Amino acid sequence: MGNMHHSVSGWDTTGAILLLGWAVAMWTAVAVLAVASRRNVRPWAFQGAAGVIGIGVVGQIGHLQEHIAQAAYWIGHPNSKPWMTPWGEGLAKGFGQIDTAHPSLGMEILHLIGNFIFLAGIAGVVLITRRARQTRARKWGKMGMWMQGIHGLEHVALTVSVALGATRAIGLSTWFGTLAVGPGLWTYRIWWHALANLVGSVIFGLAVYHLWQERETVRATFLAGANADPERVREPVAVGGSVPTPARATALSG
């Protein structure tokens, strides 16, 4: 692995640049949506946030399959060095060109970016339910933000420690660099991240599922002039007649 950077192809470099651009574009969109919707209702923000969520789902599917593949390889080779898919290894090589003095840096950057793409998708759920605070989608989305936020900080620690010259990545998944390089460290780290991504993906999936179930409630909060009260949208029909809407109530009182 120490000479990984000598066999970097143009595809490896291009893939790394595109993946970085993907993450930057998603977080730019998250920032724009967060600022634009802070005070005023922006109907177009609904489609924007939905797009961020959809792209986040696609990104996490790719990210999760990498961890599942690593865990599956470990089952058959528990004492071998961690394995990466060919595309994962290629992207790691591309990122590794940033500093060839640290062979594992490319892999750390790859997983850091993958996790931040995942986090952006979950942020999309929180943004789209900003004015639908009682929905289940928002509750699952906020749970995902907390969990994936902690997971993201773990990858920041791992990446920064390697970039600064640590002989072993420092983080929760390495016992802060105290585990000796070998099957023990490899096993612990592979399963730590595989389970963290699996649980995070389940939470994200439940948030998206409930968002689909509650899409009309959420969409209503983005309509021009909406009062941002999801309970009003979800108000049941009264026995013997319908509950008057605010506009109808005003007309009746006049």
C-alpha atoms as one frame of an Amber mdcrd trajectory, in Angstrom:
protein
   0.000   0.000   0.000   2.919   2.296   0.435   3.320   2.547  -3.348  -0.370
   2.861  -4.094   0.064   6.346  -5.540   2.401   5.044  -8.267  -0.459   3.186
  -9.996  -3.068   5.931  -9.942  -5.039   6.097 -13.181  -6.867   8.995 -14.751
 -10.134   7.316 -13.836  -9.081   7.209 -10.173  -8.359  10.929 -10.190 -11.528
  11.801 -12.093 -13.659   9.677  -9.771 -12.165  11.327  -6.690 -12.788  14.810
  -8.078 -16.373  13.967  -9.011 -17.105  12.457  -5.593 -15.689  15.524  -3.864
 -17.779  17.727  -6.158 -20.839  15.646  -5.273 -20.326  16.295  -1.553 -19.627
  20.005  -2.045 -22.714  20.418  -4.239 -24.931  18.681  -1.685 -23.737  20.797
   1.226 -24.028  23.938  -0.864 -27.642  22.987  -1.542 -28.232  22.301   2.160
 -26.808  25.717   3.070 -28.915  27.516   0.440 -32.083  25.735   1.551 -31.386
  26.415   5.231 -30.841  30.142   4.679 -33.666  30.585   2.172 -36.262  28.930
   4.408 -35.188  30.509   7.660 -37.937  33.150   7.767 -40.111  32.913   4.689
 -41.903  29.960   3.136 -40.212  29.052  -0.156 -42.330  26.608  -2.194 -39.359
  25.669  -4.396 -37.457  24.557  -1.305 -39.684  21.480  -1.087 -38.399  20.149
  -4.414 -34.870  21.216  -3.521 -34.857  19.368  -0.210 -36.486  16.326  -1.808
 -33.695  16.300  -4.389 -31.026  16.429  -1.694 -32.690  13.514   0.097 -32.902
  11.441  -3.076 -29.265  12.034  -3.973 -28.306  11.235  -0.380 -30.133   7.899
  -0.633 -28.194   7.012  -3.788 -24.910   7.984  -2.153 -25.560   5.970   0.974
 -26.500   2.879  -1.011 -23.028   3.008  -2.580 -21.379   3.760   0.749 -23.183
   1.002   2.624 -22.409  -1.652   0.018 -18.695  -0.939   0.506 -18.969  -1.676
   4.221 -21.123  -4.754   3.637 -18.562  -6.047   1.143 -15.739  -5.494   3.635
 -17.649  -7.305   6.384 -18.462 -10.188   4.027 -14.809 -10.503   3.038 -13.812
 -10.515   6.719 -16.116 -13.486   7.381 -14.090 -15.556   4.944 -10.715 -13.985
   5.810 -10.835 -12.866   9.467  -7.057 -12.529   9.805  -6.426 -10.702   6.528
  -5.973  -6.985   5.980  -9.183  -5.051   5.282 -10.378  -5.450   1.708 -11.885
  -2.771  -0.513 -13.938  -3.102  -3.666 -12.069  -2.225  -6.877 -13.982   1.053
  -7.238 -13.421   1.895  -3.575  -9.711   1.234  -3.896  -9.556   3.339  -7.069
 -11.223   6.304  -5.368  -8.894   5.916  -2.369  -5.919   6.049  -4.733  -7.304
   9.199  -6.299  -7.642  10.933  -2.950  -4.292   9.556  -1.806  -2.534  11.889
  -4.217  -3.225  14.726  -1.794  -0.353  13.501   0.376   1.538  10.447  -0.820
   3.599  10.351   2.374   0.583   8.885   4.220  -0.643   5.811   2.293  -3.876
   5.389   4.259  -4.947   9.020   3.921  -6.805   8.412   0.655  -8.960   5.726
   2.247  -9.718   7.976   5.229 -10.727  10.873   2.953 -12.922   8.566   0.882
 -14.917   7.417   3.899 -15.042  10.947   5.308 -16.638  12.228   2.097 -18.986
   9.241   1.916 -20.228   9.959   5.418 -20.766  13.644   4.712 -22.813  12.811
   1.616 -24.890  10.552   3.872 -25.218  13.324   6.474 -26.347  15.818   3.821
 -29.158  13.465   2.811 -30.375  13.261   6.407 -30.076  17.049   6.710 -32.477
  17.217   3.777 -35.103  15.379   5.852 -34.676  17.834   8.720 -34.937  20.807
   6.342 -38.004  19.575   4.501 -39.833  18.983   7.804 -38.762  22.299   9.301
 -42.383  23.483   9.583 -43.837  20.018  10.166 -42.367  19.486  13.590 -44.840
  16.878  14.816 -44.255  14.452  11.969 -42.546  11.119  12.456 -40.263  11.886
   9.539 -38.777  14.807  11.443 -38.259  12.762  14.599 -36.384  10.061  12.689
 -34.490  12.684  10.722 -33.277  14.430  13.870 -32.260  11.088  15.351 -30.281
  10.384  12.200 -28.598  13.795  12.364 -27.383  13.115  15.892 -26.096   9.642
  15.142 -24.553  10.410  11.776 -23.158  13.669  13.131 -21.211  11.714  15.749
 -20.147   9.213  13.088 -19.002  12.089  10.898 -16.897  13.534  13.724 -15.311
  10.106  14.114 -14.202  10.225  10.486 -12.938  13.776  10.893 -10.769  12.584
  13.786  -9.486   9.582  11.824  -8.675  11.665   8.747  -7.077  14.605  10.543
  -4.921  12.361  12.738  -3.504  10.559   9.699  -3.014  13.828   7.818  -1.054
  15.218  10.767   1.296  12.253  10.738  -0.111   9.822  13.309   1.210   6.314
  12.717  -2.285   4.984  13.481  -5.611   6.711  12.875  -7.023   8.065  16.128
 -10.721   7.606  16.870 -13.315   5.530  18.685 -13.047   2.785  16.067  -9.305
   2.368  16.746  -9.432   2.766  20.530  -7.779   6.150  19.955  -4.830   4.571
  18.203  -3.936   2.198  21.019  -4.806  -1.031  19.173  -1.791  -2.624  17.512
  -1.958  -3.088  13.759  -3.207  -6.607  13.088  -6.351  -8.780  13.049  -7.649
  -7.285  16.301  -7.643  -3.718  15.005  -8.899  -4.717  11.568 -11.783  -6.754
  12.976 -12.864  -4.075  15.452 -12.741  -1.246  12.934 -14.444  -3.142  10.107
 -17.402  -4.127  12.269 -17.576  -0.794  14.121 -18.100   1.087  10.876 -20.238
  -1.605   9.235 -22.697  -1.581  12.143 -22.651   2.211  12.453 -23.536   2.550
   8.769 -26.155  -0.188   8.931 -27.946   1.375  11.913 -27.654   4.842  10.394
 -29.058   3.588   7.097 -32.040   2.011   8.861 -32.773   5.306  10.618 -32.451
   7.203   7.334 -34.688   4.661   5.634 -37.376   5.040   8.302 -37.188   8.830
   8.011 -37.682   8.613   4.241 -40.497   6.073   4.648 -42.402   8.302   7.054
 -41.692  11.319   4.878 -43.395   9.539   1.990 -46.348   8.646   4.204 -46.644
  12.226   5.444 -45.713  13.944   2.180 -49.008  15.852   1.855 -48.702  17.223
   5.372 -45.133  18.299   4.708 -45.895  19.677   1.245 -48.714  21.830   2.677
 -46.230  23.706   4.876 -44.463  24.928   1.728 -47.572  26.394   0.094 -47.610
  30.164  -0.220 -49.249  31.711   2.809 -49.084  28.514   4.878 -49.161  29.038
   8.617 -46.611  26.262   9.169 -48.964  24.329  11.437 -48.985  20.641  10.509
 -51.737  19.893  13.042 -54.103  22.111  11.069 -53.370  20.178   7.909 -53.922
  16.885   9.680 -57.077  18.008  11.510 -59.776  15.280  11.222 -63.224  15.793
   9.779 -65.815  16.407  12.496 -68.843  14.167  12.871 -71.798  15.615  10.980
 -69.791  18.102   8.946 -66.362  19.310   7.933 -64.077  21.430  10.010 -63.943
  24.920   8.474 -60.611  26.049   7.083 -59.195  29.431   8.220 -60.391  31.108
   5.003 -63.879  29.591   5.306 -64.101  30.495   9.003 -63.272  34.103   8.145
 -65.982  34.181   5.488 -68.570  32.763   7.895 -67.696  35.217  10.618 -68.009
  38.099   8.147
